[in-house]
């Protein structure tokens, strides 16, 4: 008689806990970004401009925030924003209300980016602990947290860039029609959100070179070309709207900024201290800097262990991770050393640094991950949970309540302050003496704006107001350090109409036309790839039956 022993059940400890960890990571991310939104009421100029563009898309079929089309960025994010404002019923609301609503879209894309980081980590490891660690680091990265509480383009762009890389890894061994169609469409969408995401489009090409897989290289090149074809709908749209000259003017400026010939923001501006900029933002981004540092170490370790220094071919796993890290850090280094070196461009390299921190060094570097995660959480608590950043809204309410209709020379940019001062006409004099002679007696100052020379602000104007004026009111601001109201004596106070005129929407920026051109191009590419796939399947079917 033979005894048959039953197989022991797999121990509970060996069950795949990744779905549970993934779900928990999403809950933590959602909670963190909702709390993030609660206290961050100060807003940026870019948020105001993008909100106006979104409202114009929703109400006037115009991708613009001035009388000219929006050409410095492609239209896709603003179409998404316009749809979001329609969905939330804020397309006709005040700019401030619509702006705060737009921030929920940014938070949503931030949480989706955390989810995509988890899915990306899962492609490289079956260790649920590492998947959860990657999601946790992404959630509390200083850069993602900062922009996840804004209505700016960065959360959308960070998600779109990572989506290209994820799909390229996910479909690495798929057939050419599927790979080119899906990755090509994702690449085009990313470029129509933010053009610097070109480096993410190049990740699969570099990975193919590191693998020395020339079949995959040709496939990745075809996908990149498909993405470029989709991006080309942007200049075509501008041309059909009669705005080709404006489009080129804006892109000529952008290219000069990218090449470092024109410095208007970031660390490399003339007259602005790079160490001062770094110091002003260090507390906000310290957790992000730590992840960048540990990710850079991870990239070097991965390159060494993979044998790249010895000219060995990398395997598929290492090649894609090295390519993503090399291009992300390369883009970041170029921006710091040559280009704009601003905080916005740093966001696009965050996800690669998170993945390299967690995955690049073989066995889980638990102590490193715990230290980095704790640093991010503690800084989030100090910078967000215990801080109510509302200096702009408090100053706006004070002026509206006590000095309604009095013109105010603002700090930074007039358009940023217009939504906060619905009853005060905003002025933007760079010369204090000229402002006084024009009858302006109220001045807003921000020490940070003055040091960084944002908009009309400068140390010269700041010094003039402080030398001859009287401080009336002051509110703390995490974003702007401090917002102060000063009054100066003037012989004849100026009279201005109460409030400010909203910028007119451009008649040469049709959102429907862009959707038609871009959507049609994507549809043609998708149908072409599907037809190619069907042709291949039919040929395989025919060969199969021919052998029978």
C-alpha positions as CSV (number, residue, x, y, z in Angstrom):
1,X,0.0,0.0,0.0
2,X,1.4,3.3,-1.1
3,X,0.9,6.4,1.0
4,X,0.4,9.6,-0.9
5,X,1.3,12.7,1.1
6,X,-0.7,15.8,0.4
7,X,1.3,18.9,-0.4
8,X,1.4,21.3,2.5
9,X,-0.4,24.6,2.0
10,X,1.6,27.6,1.2
11,X,2.2,29.4,4.5
12,X,0.2,32.6,4.9
13,X,3.5,34.5,5.2
14,X,4.3,33.6,1.6
15,X,1.1,34.8,0.1
16,X,1.4,37.7,-2.3
17,X,0.6,40.7,-0.2
18,X,1.2,43.2,-3.1
19,X,-2.5,44.0,-3.8
20,X,-3.0,44.8,-0.1
21,X,0.2,46.9,0.1
22,X,-0.8,48.6,-3.2
23,X,-4.2,49.5,-1.9
24,X,-2.8,50.8,1.4
25,X,-0.3,52.9,-0.5
26,X,-3.1,54.5,-2.5
27,X,-5.0,55.3,0.7
28,X,-2.0,56.9,2.3
29,X,-1.3,58.9,-0.9
30,X,-4.9,60.1,-1.2
31,X,-5.0,61.1,2.5
32,X,-1.6,62.9,2.3
33,X,-2.6,65.0,-0.8
34,X,-6.0,65.9,0.6
35,X,-4.4,67.1,3.7
36,X,-1.9,68.9,1.5
37,X,-4.7,70.9,-0.2
38,X,-6.2,72.0,3.1
39,X,-3.5,74.3,4.3
40,X,-1.8,75.5,1.0
41,X,-4.0,78.5,0.1
42,X,-1.2,80.8,-1.3
43,X,-1.0,80.5,-5.1
44,X,1.4,81.2,-7.9
45,X,1.2,83.3,-11.1
46,X,1.2,80.1,-13.2
47,X,-1.8,78.8,-11.3
48,X,-3.7,82.0,-12.1
49,X,-2.8,81.8,-15.8
50,X,-3.6,78.1,-16.1
51,X,-6.9,78.6,-14.4
52,X,-7.9,81.4,-16.7
53,X,-6.9,79.2,-19.7
54,X,-9.0,76.3,-18.3
55,X,-12.0,78.6,-17.9
56,X,-11.5,80.0,-21.4
57,X,-11.4,76.5,-22.8
58,X,-14.7,75.7,-21.0
59,X,-16.6,78.9,-21.8
60,X,-15.0,80.4,-24.9
61,X,-13.5,77.5,-26.9
62,X,-10.1,79.3,-26.5
63,X,-6.8,77.8,-25.3
64,X,-5.5,81.1,-23.9
65,X,-5.0,83.2,-20.9
66,X,-4.4,86.4,-22.8
67,X,-5.4,87.7,-26.2
68,X,-2.8,85.4,-27.8
69,X,-3.0,81.6,-27.9
70,X,-1.2,79.5,-25.3
71,X,1.9,78.5,-27.1
72,X,4.6,78.3,-24.4
73,X,3.0,74.9,-23.4
74,X,1.0,72.6,-25.6
75,X,-2.8,72.7,-25.2
76,X,-3.6,69.2,-23.8
77,X,-3.3,70.0,-20.1
78,X,-5.5,73.1,-20.5
79,X,-8.2,71.0,-22.3
80,X,-8.1,68.6,-19.3
81,X,-8.4,71.5,-17.0
82,X,-11.3,73.0,-18.9
83,X,-13.1,69.6,-18.8
84,X,-12.4,69.4,-15.0
85,X,-13.9,72.9,-14.4
86,X,-17.0,71.9,-16.5
87,X,-17.3,68.7,-14.5
88,X,-17.1,70.6,-11.1
89,X,-19.3,73.4,-12.3
90,X,-16.7,76.1,-11.7
91,X,-16.2,77.3,-15.3
92,X,-18.0,80.6,-14.5
93,X,-16.8,80.9,-10.9
94,X,-14.3,83.4,-9.7
95,X,-10.7,82.7,-10.6
96,X,-9.8,82.0,-7.0
97,X,-12.6,79.4,-6.6
98,X,-11.8,77.8,-9.9
99,X,-8.1,77.7,-9.0
100,X,-8.7,75.9,-5.7
101,X,-10.9,73.4,-7.6
102,X,-8.1,72.9,-10.2
103,X,-5.8,71.9,-7.4
104,X,-7.9,68.7,-6.9
105,X,-7.0,67.7,-10.5
106,X,-3.3,68.2,-9.6
107,X,-3.8,66.1,-6.5
108,X,-5.6,63.4,-8.5
109,X,-2.7,63.1,-11.0
110,X,-0.2,63.1,-8.0
111,X,-2.0,60.0,-6.5
112,X,-2.1,58.4,-10.0
113,X,1.6,59.0,-10.2
114,X,2.1,57.2,-6.9
115,X,0.0,54.3,-8.2
116,X,2.1,54.2,-11.4
117,X,5.3,54.1,-9.3
118,X,3.9,51.1,-7.5
119,X,3.0,49.4,-10.8
120,X,6.4,50.2,-12.2
121,X,8.2,48.8,-9.1
122,X,6.1,45.6,-9.5
123,X,7.6,45.1,-13.0
124,X,11.0,44.9,-11.3
125,X,10.3,43.0,-8.1
126,X,7.8,40.6,-6.5
127,X,8.7,41.9,-3.1
128,X,5.6,43.6,-1.7
129,X,7.7,45.5,0.8
130,X,9.7,47.2,-2.0
131,X,6.5,48.1,-3.9
132,X,5.1,49.7,-0.9
133,X,8.3,51.5,-0.1
134,X,8.5,53.0,-3.6
135,X,4.9,54.3,-3.2
136,X,5.6,55.7,0.2
137,X,8.8,57.5,-1.0
138,X,6.9,59.0,-4.0
139,X,4.0,60.1,-1.8
140,X,6.2,62.1,0.6
141,X,8.8,63.4,-1.9
142,X,9.2,67.1,-1.3
143,X,8.9,68.0,-5.0
144,X,5.8,65.9,-5.7
145,X,4.2,67.2,-2.5
146,X,4.9,70.8,-3.3
147,X,3.3,70.7,-6.8
148,X,0.6,68.2,-5.8
149,X,-1.0,71.1,-3.9
150,X,-1.1,73.4,-6.9
151,X,-3.2,73.8,-10.0
152,X,-0.1,73.8,-12.2
153,X,0.9,71.5,-15.1
154,X,3.6,69.6,-13.3
155,X,1.5,66.8,-11.7
156,X,-0.1,66.0,-15.1
157,X,3.3,66.1,-16.8
158,X,5.0,63.9,-14.1
159,X,2.2,61.3,-14.6
160,X,2.3,61.5,-18.4
161,X,6.1,61.0,-18.5
162,X,6.1,58.0,-16.2
163,X,3.2,56.5,-18.2
164,X,5.4,56.4,-21.3
165,X,8.2,54.6,-19.5
166,X,5.8,52.2,-17.8
167,X,4.1,51.2,-21.0
168,X,7.4,50.8,-22.8
169,X,8.6,48.4,-20.0
170,X,5.2,46.7,-19.8
171,X,5.0,46.1,-23.6
172,X,8.7,45.3,-24.1
173,X,8.0,41.9,-25.7
174,X,4.7,42.7,-27.3
175,X,4.3,42.7,-31.1
176,X,5.3,45.7,-33.1
177,X,1.8,47.0,-33.8
178,X,0.8,46.9,-30.2
179,X,4.1,48.4,-28.9
180,X,4.2,51.2,-31.6
181,X,0.5,52.0,-31.3
182,X,0.3,52.2,-27.5
183,X,3.7,53.6,-26.6
184,X,3.6,56.0,-29.6
185,X,0.2,57.3,-28.5
186,X,1.4,57.7,-24.9
187,X,4.5,59.5,-26.1
188,X,2.5,61.9,-28.2
189,X,0.2,62.6,-25.3
190,X,3.1,63.3,-23.0
191,X,4.7,65.7,-25.5
192,X,1.3,67.5,-25.9
193,X,1.3,68.0,-22.1
194,X,4.9,69.3,-21.7
195,X,7.6,69.2,-24.3
196,X,10.6,68.7,-22.0
197,X,9.1,65.2,-21.5
198,X,11.0,64.3,-24.7
199,X,13.6,62.7,-22.5
200,X,11.1,60.1,-21.2
201,X,10.3,59.3,-24.9
202,X,14.0,58.5,-25.3
203,X,14.1,56.0,-22.5
204,X,13.2,52.9,-24.5
205,X,15.6,53.9,-27.3
206,X,18.5,54.1,-24.8
207,X,17.4,50.9,-23.1
208,X,17.6,49.1,-26.5
209,X,21.1,50.4,-27.0
210,X,22.2,49.2,-23.6
211,X,20.7,45.8,-24.4
212,X,22.1,45.9,-27.9
213,X,18.8,44.7,-29.2
214,X,18.5,46.4,-32.5
215,X,15.0,44.9,-33.3
216,X,13.7,46.6,-30.2
217,X,15.6,49.8,-31.1
218,X,13.8,50.0,-34.4
219,X,10.4,49.4,-32.7
220,X,11.2,52.0,-30.1
221,X,12.3,54.5,-32.8
222,X,9.0,53.9,-34.6
223,X,7.0,54.6,-31.4
224,X,9.0,57.8,-30.8
225,X,8.3,58.9,-34.4
226,X,4.6,58.2,-33.9
227,X,4.7,60.4,-30.8
228,X,6.5,63.1,-32.7
229,X,3.8,63.0,-35.4
230,X,1.1,63.5,-32.7
231,X,3.1,66.4,-31.2
232,X,3.3,68.0,-34.7
233,X,-0.5,68.7,-34.4
234,X,0.5,71.5,-32.0
235,X,2.3,73.8,-34.6
236,X,-0.3,72.7,-37.2
237,X,-3.0,73.9,-34.9
238,X,-1.3,77.2,-34.3
239,X,-0.8,77.7,-38.0
240,X,-4.4,77.0,-38.9
241,X,-5.5,79.5,-36.2
242,X,-3.3,82.1,-37.9
243,X,-0.9,82.2,-35.0
244,X,2.2,80.6,-36.5
245,X,4.4,83.7,-35.8
246,X,3.3,83.8,-32.2
247,X,3.9,80.1,-31.8
248,X,7.5,80.4,-33.2
249,X,8.2,83.5,-31.1
250,X,7.2,81.6,-27.9
251,X,9.2,78.5,-28.8
252,X,12.2,80.6,-29.8
253,X,12.1,82.0,-26.3
254,X,11.7,78.5,-24.8
255,X,14.6,77.2,-26.8
256,X,16.8,80.1,-25.6
257,X,15.8,79.3,-22.0
258,X,16.5,75.6,-22.5
259,X,19.9,76.4,-24.0
260,X,20.8,78.8,-21.2
261,X,20.9,81.9,-23.3
262,X,18.0,83.5,-21.5
263,X,17.7,83.1,-17.8
264,X,14.4,84.2,-16.3
265,X,13.9,81.7,-13.5
266,X,15.8,79.3,-11.3
267,X,19.3,79.2,-10.0
268,X,21.2,80.7,-12.9
269,X,19.6,84.2,-13.2
270,X,21.9,87.2,-13.2
271,X,21.7,89.1,-10.0
272,X,20.2,86.2,-8.0
273,X,22.2,84.2,-5.5
274,X,22.1,80.5,-6.4
275,X,22.8,79.6,-2.7
276,X,20.1,82.0,-1.7
277,X,17.5,80.2,-3.9
278,X,18.7,76.9,-2.6
279,X,18.5,78.0,1.0
280,X,15.0,79.6,0.5
281,X,13.6,76.3,-0.8
282,X,15.7,73.8,1.2
283,X,13.2,73.0,3.9
284,X,10.4,72.5,1.4
285,X,12.5,70.2,-0.9
286,X,14.9,68.6,1.6
287,X,13.1,65.2,1.4
288,X,13.3,65.4,-2.4
289,X,17.0,66.2,-2.3
290,X,17.6,63.2,-0.1
291,X,15.8,60.9,-2.6
292,X,17.8,62.4,-5.5
293,X,21.0,61.7,-3.7
294,X,20.2,58.1,-2.8
295,X,18.8,57.5,-6.2
296,X,22.0,58.7,-7.8
297,X,24.0,56.3,-5.7
298,X,21.6,53.5,-6.7
299,X,22.1,54.4,-10.4
300,X,25.9,54.1,-10.0
301,X,25.6,50.8,-8.2
302,X,23.3,49.4,-10.9
303,X,25.6,50.5,-13.7
304,X,28.6,48.9,-11.9
305,X,26.8,45.6,-11.1
306,X,25.3,45.4,-14.5
307,X,28.8,45.5,-16.1
308,X,28.3,48.6,-18.1
309,X,31.7,50.0,-17.1
310,X,33.1,46.8,-18.5
311,X,31.2,47.2,-21.8
312,X,28.9,44.3,-21.1
313,X,25.4,44.2,-22.5
314,X,22.7,44.9,-19.8
315,X,19.7,42.6,-19.4
316,X,16.3,44.0,-20.1
317,X,15.5,44.8,-16.4
318,X,18.7,46.7,-15.7
319,X,18.7,48.4,-19.1
320,X,15.3,50.0,-18.7
321,X,16.0,51.2,-15.2
322,X,19.5,52.5,-16.1
323,X,18.1,54.3,-19.2
324,X,15.3,55.9,-17.1
325,X,17.8,57.0,-14.4
326,X,20.5,58.2,-16.8
327,X,18.1,60.3,-18.9
328,X,16.3,61.7,-15.8
329,X,19.5,62.6,-14.0
330,X,21.0,63.9,-17.3
331,X,18.1,66.2,-17.9
332,X,18.2,67.4,-14.2
333,X,22.0,68.0,-14.4
334,X,21.7,69.9,-17.7
335,X,19.0,72.1,-16.2
336,X,21.0,72.9,-13.1
337,X,24.3,73.5,-14.9
338,X,23.1,75.2,-18.1
339,X,19.3,75.7,-18.3
340,X,16.7,77.2,-16.1
341,X,17.4,75.1,-13.0
342,X,14.0,75.8,-11.6
343,X,11.9,73.6,-9.3
344,X,9.3,72.8,-11.9
345,X,11.8,71.0,-14.2
346,X,13.1,69.0,-11.2
347,X,9.7,67.3,-10.7
348,X,10.2,65.2,-13.9
349,X,13.2,63.4,-12.5
350,X,11.6,62.4,-9.2
351,X,10.0,59.1,-10.1
352,X,13.3,57.7,-11.5
353,X,15.1,58.6,-8.4
354,X,12.5,56.9,-6.2
355,X,12.7,53.7,-8.2
356,X,16.5,53.7,-8.1
357,X,16.5,54.3,-4.4
358,X,14.4,51.3,-3.8
359,X,15.3,48.8,-6.5
360,X,18.9,49.5,-7.7
361,X,20.9,47.8,-5.0
362,X,19.7,44.2,-5.0
363,X,18.6,43.2,-1.5
364,X,16.3,45.8,0.0
365,X,18.4,48.6,1.6
366,X,15.9,48.7,4.5
367,X,17.7,51.2,6.7
368,X,18.2,53.6,3.8
369,X,14.6,53.4,2.8
370,X,13.3,53.8,6.3
371,X,15.5,56.9,6.9
372,X,14.5,58.5,3.6
373,X,10.8,57.8,4.2
374,X,10.9,59.1,7.8
375,X,12.6,62.3,6.6
376,X,9.9,62.9,4.0
377,X,7.1,62.3,6.5
378,X,8.6,64.5,9.2
379,X,9.2,67.3,6.7
380,X,5.7,67.0,5.4
381,X,4.3,67.3,8.9
382,X,6.4,70.4,9.6
383,X,5.8,72.0,6.2
384,X,2.2,71.1,5.6
385,X,0.3,69.7,8.6
386,X,1.3,72.4,11.1
387,X,1.3,75.3,8.6
388,X,-1.7,77.2,7.2
389,X,-0.1,79.0,4.2
390,X,-2.7,81.7,3.5
391,X,-0.8,85.0,3.4
392,X,-2.1,86.1,0.0
393,X,-5.8,85.5,0.8
394,X,-5.5,87.2,4.2
395,X,-3.8,90.3,2.7
396,X,-6.4,90.4,0.0
397,X,-9.2,90.2,2.5
398,X,-7.6,92.9,4.6
399,X,-7.3,95.3,1.7
400,X,-10.8,94.6,0.4
401,X,-12.2,95.2,3.9
402,X,-10.2,98.3,4.9
403,X,-8.9,100.0,1.7
404,X,-11.4,99.0,-1.0
405,X,-10.8,100.6,-4.4
406,X,-7.4,102.0,-3.5
407,X,-4.8,101.2,-6.2
408,X,-2.0,98.9,-5.0
409,X,1.5,98.4,-6.4
410,X,1.9,94.6,-6.0
411,X,4.8,92.3,-5.4
412,X,5.8,89.9,-8.1
413,X,3.3,90.0,-10.9
414,X,0.0,91.9,-11.2
415,X,-1.9,89.0,-12.7
416,X,-1.2,86.9,-9.7
417,X,-2.7,89.4,-7.4
418,X,-5.7,90.4,-9.4
419,X,-7.9,87.5,-8.2
420,X,-6.9,88.2,-4.6
421,X,-7.8,91.9,-4.9
422,X,-11.3,92.0,-6.4
423,X,-11.9,95.6,-5.2
424,X,-8.4,97.1,-5.6
425,X,-6.8,98.0,-8.9
426,X,-3.4,96.3,-9.1
427,X,-0.4,98.3,-10.4
428,X,3.0,97.0,-11.4
429,X,5.6,99.8,-11.2
430,X,9.2,98.8,-11.0
431,X,10.3,102.3,-9.9
432,X,9.1,103.5,-6.5
433,X,9.5,107.2,-7.4
434,X,7.5,106.8,-10.6
435,X,4.8,105.0,-8.7
436,X,4.6,107.9,-6.2
437,X,4.4,110.5,-8.9
438,X,1.6,108.5,-10.4
439,X,-0.3,108.8,-7.2
440,X,0.3,105.2,-5.8
441,X,0.6,105.1,-2.1
442,X,0.0,101.4,-1.2
443,X,2.8,98.9,-1.9
444,X,2.9,95.2,-1.3
445,X,6.3,93.6,-0.6
446,X,7.6,90.1,-0.2
447,X,11.3,89.8,0.9
448,X,11.6,86.6,-1.1
449,X,10.1,88.2,-4.3
450,X,12.6,91.1,-3.9
451,X,15.6,88.8,-3.5
452,X,14.6,86.6,-6.4
453,X,13.6,89.5,-8.5
454,X,10.2,88.0,-9.4
455,X,8.1,90.1,-11.7
456,X,8.3,93.8,-10.8
457,X,10.1,93.1,-7.5
458,X,13.7,94.0,-6.9
459,X,16.0,94.9,-4.0
460,X,16.0,98.5,-5.2
461,X,12.2,98.8,-5.1
462,X,12.1,97.0,-1.8
463,X,14.7,99.3,-0.3
464,X,12.9,102.5,-1.5
465,X,9.6,101.4,0.0
466,X,11.2,100.5,3.4
467,X,13.2,103.7,3.5
468,X,10.3,106.1,2.9
469,X,7.2,104.1,3.9
470,X,5.3,102.9,6.9
471,X,4.4,99.2,7.5
472,X,0.6,98.8,7.8
473,X,0.1,95.0,7.9
474,X,2.1,91.8,7.6
475,X,1.2,88.2,7.2
476,X,3.5,85.1,7.2
477,X,3.7,83.0,4.1
478,X,5.5,79.7,3.6
479,X,5.6,80.3,-0.2
480,X,6.5,84.0,-0.1
481,X,8.2,84.2,3.3
482,X,6.2,87.2,4.3
483,X,3.6,89.5,2.6
484,X,3.7,93.1,3.8
485,X,1.5,96.2,3.1
486,X,3.3,99.5,3.2
487,X,2.0,103.0,2.7
488,X,4.0,106.0,1.4
489,X,3.0,109.7,1.4
490,X,2.0,111.1,-2.0
491,X,0.9,114.5,-3.0
492,X,-2.1,113.5,-5.1
493,X,-3.5,110.0,-4.5
494,X,-4.5,108.3,-7.8
495,X,-8.0,107.4,-8.7
496,X,-8.6,104.1,-10.4
497,X,-11.7,102.1,-11.1
498,X,-12.4,99.4,-8.5
499,X,-11.3,95.9,-9.4
500,X,-9.4,94.6,-12.4
501,X,-10.3,93.7,-16.0
502,X,-10.0,90.0,-16.8
503,X,-7.6,89.4,-19.8
504,X,-9.6,88.8,-23.0
505,X,-9.6,85.3,-24.5
506,X,-7.8,84.8,-27.8
507,X,-10.0,84.4,-30.8
508,X,-7.2,82.4,-32.5
509,X,-6.9,79.4,-30.2
510,X,-9.8,77.1,-30.9
511,X,-9.9,74.1,-28.5
512,X,-12.3,72.2,-30.8
513,X,-9.9,72.6,-33.7
514,X,-7.1,71.2,-31.6
515,X,-9.2,68.3,-30.4
516,X,-10.1,67.5,-34.0
517,X,-6.6,67.6,-35.4
518,X,-4.9,65.8,-32.5
519,X,-7.8,63.3,-32.0
520,X,-7.9,62.6,-35.8
521,X,-4.1,62.0,-35.9
522,X,-4.2,59.6,-32.9
523,X,-7.2,57.8,-34.5
524,X,-5.3,57.3,-37.8
525,X,-2.3,55.9,-35.9
526,X,-4.4,53.6,-33.8
527,X,-6.4,52.3,-36.8
528,X,-3.2,51.8,-38.8
529,X,-1.6,49.8,-36.0
530,X,-4.8,47.7,-35.6
531,X,-4.9,47.0,-39.4
532,X,-1.3,46.0,-39.2
533,X,-2.0,43.6,-36.3
534,X,-5.0,42.1,-38.1
535,X,-2.9,41.6,-41.3
536,X,-0.2,39.8,-39.3
537,X,-2.8,37.5,-37.6
538,X,-4.4,36.7,-40.9
539,X,-1.0,35.8,-42.4
540,X,-0.2,33.6,-39.4
541,X,-3.6,31.9,-39.8
542,X,-3.1,31.4,-43.5
543,X,0.3,29.8,-42.9
544,X,-1.1,27.6,-40.2
545,X,-3.9,26.2,-42.5
546,X,-1.4,25.9,-45.4
547,X,0.6,23.4,-43.3
548,X,-2.5,21.2,-42.5
